[in-house]
């Protein structure tokens, strides 16, 4: 398992532009059993994703497609 901590590096207005695409990315990860749960940090400075994958390289390859990363 892995705990992924996201920390926003741009203003929240730029993040908001990509929330819908990020949620679609997460939904696909749930359907493929990559992710167990996820949610925003409070205050809204980033988020958390918990993955049940055991291979770091596979997880890294998946996460590079997150709209928040791109």
Buried (B, 14 or more C-beta within 10 A) or exposed (E): EBEBEBEBEEEEEEBEEBEEEBEEBBEEBEEEEBBBEBEBEEEEEBBEBEBEBEEEEEBEEBBEEBBBEE
